[in-house]
Amino acid sequence: MTVLECHGLEAGYSRAAPCVRGLDISVEGGEVIALLGPNGAGKTTLLLTLAGLLPGLGGSVSLAGQVLPSGKPRSAVRAGMVIVPDDRALFRRLTAEKNLRLAVRERGRAARESIDQVLHYFPALTARLGVAAGQLSGGEQQMLAIARALLQRPKVLLIDELSMGLAPVVVESILPVLRDVAASERTAVLLVEQHVRLALEVSDRAIVLVHGQVRLEEESSVLAGDLERIERAYLGAVG
């Protein structure tokens, strides 16, 4: 079932020079999409627009058949679109547990059960719940940011630069969780990631953006065996 659809999406900070131009994409429930491309390709702009944090300049975004109002982040969250930004947006002075409780919808025992269910994906956080978010390691902060997003029960999970500031070994331990979440929760995941090889390992499909347009779209398993196609796409070649 198609969960996320974009038709003719224009996004950016100026109608005269949009960062994303005429974008058409669709994402299925349970599908992990790796959004690749060089710096300045429009990847972060796209995620911010999908999440309603940046008003679109044209076109439409639909979630589960519902057209989302442009530039309305609360409407996007209510519909099931949740973003983990590249800065993780944690409340650094609050404990990890309080960060999670701010996102949980239930109260009392039900809230505890929801948090425990999410921590199943990140067992390493269990012993760190009483630690201020700002005192956690970079990997733990990223786990916390994703766990907090999952508590909002997203239909679509947007993750911007998961690996930023993290050692590759840490990234390798976190990325497979996204595959598990997609499979068990039927959540669609759109992942912006610079570690191309790692992104291809956990994703079903890869979309390469160059100058705000889709330059290449292919199954990740195919591209993993032909990384030169991605390199050519980055340089502006097709095929």
N, C-alpha and C positions, 0 to 999 in steps of 0.2 A: 504493500500500500504506500502510495506517495504521501509523504508527510510535509515536505518543504518544496515549494515551487517559486521560482523567480521568473518573471516575464518582462523582458525589455528593461531590466533594472539599470537605472542611471544613478550613480552615487558619487559624492565628493563634496567639495567645499565651494565650488563655483560652477554655475551652469555653463559658463563659457569653456571650462576645461574640466569636465568630470573625470574622476579617478577610475570609475567603473562605468563601462559604456555598453548598453544594450545586452546585458547579461541574461541568459536563459539557462537555468539549471533546475534539476529536480533531484530530490533525495528521498530514498525509501526508508521506512521505519526499520531499525536494526542495521542500517548501512553506515559504514564509516568512510567518509570522504577525506582524502588528504588534499588540502588546498595549497598548492606549491606555486613558486614564482620568485623572480628576483626582487630585491628591495625596491619599493616604489611601484609594485605591480598593482596595488589596490586591494591586497588581501585583508589587511586590518580594516580598511575603510568599508569593505564588504561586510565584515562581521559586525561592525558598529552599526551599520545601516540595517542589517537583518534584526539586530537586537533593539532597534528603535532609538539607539543613543545618538544617531545622526540621521536627520531627515533625508529621505531619498529625494532625488532630483527628477525622477520619472520612473515609469514602469510600476510593477506591483510585486509584493511578497505575500504568499499565501501559506498558512500553516493549517494542515489538516482540512483544507478546503475553505478556510476562512481568510479573507483578505485582511492583512494587518494594517492599521492606520500608520502612516508614516511619522516617524519621530516621536512615538509614544512608547517608551520603554516599559511602563507598567502594563500596558495592554499586551505587549509582546510577552512579558513574563506570565501574565494570566493565561495567555493562549498556549504557553508551553515552550517559549523560546528563552533559553538561559545561556548567558555568556560567562566564560572565565577569561577575563582580560589578561593582557601580558604582564600587568603589574600585580595581578592576583586580587587586588582590592580588599585585602583583609583588614580587620580592625586590629592593628598591631598590639595595642595595649590590653586587649581582651584576651582571655584564655582561648585555647582552641575549642573547648566545649562551648563557651559563650558565643563564639563565632558560629558554631553549628546551630545552637539553639535560636539564634536570630533568624535562621532560615527555615527551621522546621515549622510545619503548619499545625501539627497536633500539640496538645498540652498534656502534662502529667505523664502517666505511664506510657501512653501512646507516643509521646515525643521521644522518650527514652528508647522505645522499641524502634522508631524510625531511625534514630541516630545509630543504634546498634546495627541495623540492617546496612546502613551506608558504610559503617566502619568495617563491615565484612570485606569490603573491597580494599581497605587500607588498614590492616591489623596493626601496623607499626604505630599508628596514631593513638591507639587505645591507651598506651602508657604515657602519652604526652598531652592528654586532654586538659590537665591543669596548668600547662605552660602557656605563657603569653605568646600569641601568634608571632610577634616580632622576635622572639627568642628561639623559634624553631629554625631548623636548617632549611635551606632553599627547597630541598626535595619534600620535606614535611609540609612546608608552606604550600607547595603546589598540590600535594595530596589533600590538604585541608580545603583549599580553594575548590577543587573538584568535588570533594565530599559535600561541601556546602551547596554547590550547584545541584548535586543529585538530590538533595533534600527538597528541592523545589519541584521534583518530579517532572523534569523536562521531556517534552516530546522531541525537541531538537536541542542538542548541547553544542555550543560554539566554544572552541578553545583556541586562544591566540598565543602562539609561540610557547607551547608547553615547556620546551627545553631551555628557555632563556635563563642563563646564569647557572645551569645545572650541568654536572658531569655526565658524560654519555652513559655511564653505568647506572646512574640514577634514572635517567630518561628511559633506559631499557627496562627498568623495573616498573615504571608508571604506565607507559604506553599500552602494554597488554591489558591493563585494567579497562581501558576504553573499549577494547574488543569484547571483553566480558560484559560490560554494561550494555553495549549495543545488542548483544546476543540475548541476555537475560531479561532486559527491560524493554527491548524493542525500541530503544532510543536511537534516533538518527544523530550521528556525530559528524561535525564539520571541523576539521583540525588544520590549523595553519602551523606548519612546521618546517624549519630549515634543514633538519637532519633528514634528507630525502630517503635514504635507505631505511631508516627506522620507521618513517611514516608509511612507506610502501609495505613494510612487513605486517602492519596492523590494519591497514585500510583495505577496502574492497575496490575502490576506484580512486583515481587521482585526476585532479583538474589543475592544469597549469595556466595561471593568469600572467599575461604580459601586457603592460600598458592598459590594464583594465579590461582586457578581453580574453576569452578562453582561447588559448593557442593550442592546447592539447588536452584531450580527455580520453582516458583509457583505463582498463582494468589494471589494478596495481600489480597483480602477478605477472602480467605481460611486461609492464614497464620495468619491473625489478630485474628482468633479464635483458633489458636494453636501455640502460641509463643514458646512453648517448642521445636517445630521442628527447629526453628531458633537457639535456644540455643544448640540443639544437633549438628546442622550443624557447629556452631562456634567451637564446641569441636571436630569436625572431624567425627561425626557420619553422616550417610546418612539415609533419610527417617523420 
